Amino acid sequence: MIEEKVVPIKTQSLADLVRLTASTIMPTHGVTYLIKFKYKNKVVLGLLGVFRDYYKYYGIPIFYYYSFDESQNPEVLSANYIVLYSGEERFEFSKHPKPGIAIPIISLVEKPAFIPDEIE
């Protein structure tokens, strides 16, 4: 059992999560990706990060996420990427990378133990 868990922060919209993820993509920071899993009849899409140097802590692990019913976006279940089109705030789910910013989606079998059960 994992006692220390990430701090879950739900974004107001999927677009907010996509913008946040795109803003973390820099050549020096390695690969940025979203994780996807089903939990309590919802699809959860999220980004793991660290809020650095918070008071006495070296960093607080954070899970930015957005959850929705499968019926809202059925294409997300089979998607491997979210493609954000530069110059406009428009994105789509895709099985393959396309021109624009292609953010990989990693599908997990289940919710990781370090993510609290209280996510919506």
C-alpha positions, 0 to 999 in steps of 0.5 A: 500500500502506498501511503504518500499520494499525489495531490489531485487537481481537476482542471475546469476543462479538457482544453485547460489540461491540453494547454497545460500539457503543451506548455510543459513540452520543452526539448530540455525536459524530456518527453511529456505525455498524458496518462489515461485510465478508466475509474468509477465509470469515468475516463480520466486523462491526466498529467503528472508533475511536481510543484517544486520548492514548496516551503520546506518540501523539495517538491509536491507531486501533483496530478492535473486531470480531467475526467468525463463519461465515455459518451462525451468523447468516445474517440478518447478510448482509442486515441493514442495522441491529442493533437493541438494545432498551433496558432489556434486553440483547437485540438483533436484525438488521434490514433497517429501523430499529425502536424501540430503538437502531438501529445502522446497518451499512455493508456493504463490498465487501472488507476495507479495506487499513488493517485487518491481514490477521491478523484471525480 
